Amino acid sequence: MDTRRTTSDKLLRSLAAETAGDQLRTFRFYMAFRWASGFAVLIHMSVFALFWSQGVQELAYFNILSIAVYVAAFLANERGHHSLGFGLGLVEILLHQILAIYFIGWDSGFQYYILAVSTVVFFLPTDNYIVKFGVFGLTLAVFLFIYAAIRPFPPVYPLSETMLGAMSVVNIITCFAVMAVIAFYYSLAADMAEGAIGEEHQKSEALLLNILPTPVAQRLKEGHRGSPMVMTRPPSYSLTLWGSRRSLSALPPMS
């Protein structure tokens, strides 16, 4: 039997054992980024074929690198290096959009991916809002740079208006799809975490009832501190000592 556990299993068990907010945020981000990075690999494989068919070889070659980057980001996320995985994906997105607008123009719609990623930064599993707003500021700065410094100039490869229009529509749809995937799995992770917490809570209650009398266990569950209790009918336990077995229920109750 294989005893190895996946990263999601480990995070769920950790979350069930410790219900701190950072554990929940980590698991949510892990699930959302896991599927987003896998989706990104499929997108870049398709875009590679598109760029190659249009003769934009620079972007086609860059997409090969993009696929490798997202595979590395996926693996980093699986190994618990969530910030590293996000950082790799962020750098790829920003560079890719700069090159796309430079080579084929603003009308292709590749700049919309920066708008999508600018919202994802707030899903990062950290309480450091300086980091979150810093990354958001970086995405905004890159978007404004593309708009002011690259958009006004003619692209290197002047594609047809029909092709550019089709690219723009596809990119808009893809951006919405990516954000929907991230939001869906972020929400799904929360449901999974709540289920794991509930399951562990039931196990802990069952264990408590197994080792303590029901009235004592109930008082502990209600938040009462430990205090002496007189029980006229104590539960029956057995004690084996040096080969003899004696029932503790035969002992008189303590006064």
BELPE-V345424 format. One record per pair of residues at least 24 apart in sequence whose C-alpha atoms are under 10 Angstrom apart, sorted by the first residue. I is the first residue (numbers start at 1). J is the second residue. If there is no record, write none. Layout:
# BELPE-V345424
I:J
I:J
This chain:
# BELPE-V345424
6:78
6:79
7:31
7:77
7:78
7:79
7:80
8:78
8:80
8:189
8:192
9:196
11:80
11:193
12:189
12:192
12:193
12:194
12:195
12:196
12:197
13:193
13:196
13:197
13:200
14:193
14:196
14:197
15:193
15:194
15:196
15:197
15:200
16:193
16:194
16:195
16:196
16:197
16:198
16:199
16:200
16:201
17:196
17:197
17:200
17:201
18:197
19:193
19:194
19:197
21:125
21:126
21:127
22:125
22:126
22:127
23:125
23:193
24:125
24:189
24:190
24:193
24:194
25:123
25:124
25:125
25:126
25:127
25:186
25:189
25:190
26:80
26:82
26:123
26:124
26:125
26:126
26:189
27:80
27:82
27:125
27:186
27:189
27:190
27:192
27:193
28:123
28:124
28:125
28:182
28:183
28:185
28:186
28:187
28:188
28:189
28:190
28:191
28:192
28:193
29:77
29:82
29:83
29:86
29:120
29:122
29:123
29:124
29:125
29:182
29:185
29:186
29:189
29:190
30:74
30:77
30:78
30:80
30:81
30:82
30:83
30:85
30:123
30:124
30:125
30:185
30:186
30:189
31:77
31:78
31:182
31:184
31:185
31:186
31:187
31:188
31:189
31:190
32:120
32:123
32:179
32:181
32:182
32:183
32:184
32:185
32:186
32:187
32:188
32:189
33:73
33:74
33:77
33:78
33:82
33:85
33:86
33:89
33:120
33:123
33:124
33:181
33:182
33:185
33:186
34:73
34:74
34:75
34:76
34:77
34:78
34:82
34:85
34:182
34:185
35:74
35:178
35:181
35:182
35:184
35:185
35:186
36:70
36:74
36:89
36:177
36:178
36:179
36:180
36:181
36:182
36:183
36:185
37:67
37:69
37:70
37:71
37:72
37:73
37:74
37:75
37:77
37:85
37:86
37:89
37:178
37:182
38:67
38:70
38:71
38:73
38:74
39:70
39:177
39:178
39:181
40:66
40:67
40:70
40:71
40:74
40:89
40:174
40:178
41:66
41:67
41:68
41:69
41:70
41:71
41:74
42:67
42:70
43:67
43:174
44:70
47:167
50:167
51:104
54:157
54:159
54:163
55:157
55:159
56:100
56:103
56:104
56:156
56:157
56:159
58:99
58:100
58:103
59:96
59:99
59:100
59:103
59:104
62:92
62:95
62:96
62:99
62:100
63:92
63:96
65:92
66:91
66:92
66:93
66:95
66:96
67:92
82:124
82:125
83:124
83:125
83:126
86:120
86:121
86:124
87:135
89:117
90:114
90:117
90:118
90:120
90:121
90:135
90:139
91:139
93:117
93:139
94:138
94:139
94:142
94:143
94:146
95:142
97:142
97:143
97:146
98:142
98:143
98:145
98:146
98:147
98:150
98:151
99:146
99:150
100:155
100:156
101:146
101:147
101:150
101:151
101:153
101:154
101:155
101:156
102:146
102:149
102:150
102:151
102:153
102:154
102:155
102:156
102:157
103:150
103:154
103:155
103:156
103:157
103:158
103:159
104:154
104:155
104:156
104:157
104:158
104:159
104:164
105:150
105:151
105:152
105:153
105:154
105:155
105:156
105:157
105:158
105:159
105:164
106:146
106:147
106:150
106:151
106:152
106:153
106:154
106:155
106:164
106:168
107:151
107:155
107:159
107:161
107:163
107:164
107:165
107:166
107:167
107:168
108:159
108:161
108:163
108:164
108:165
108:166
108:167
108:168
108:169
108:170
108:171
108:172
109:164
109:165
109:166
109:167
109:168
109:169
109:170
109:171
109:172
110:167
110:168
110:170
110:171
110:172
110:175
111:142
111:143
111:146
111:147
111:168
111:171
111:172
112:143
112:168
112:171
112:172
112:174
112:175
112:176
113:143
113:171
113:172
113:174
113:175
113:176
113:178
113:179
114:139
114:140
114:142
114:143
114:175
115:139
115:140
115:143
115:175
116:172
116:175
116:176
116:178
116:179
117:175
117:178
117:179
118:143
119:179
120:179
120:182
120:183
123:182
123:183
123:186
229:254
229:255
230:254
230:255
231:255
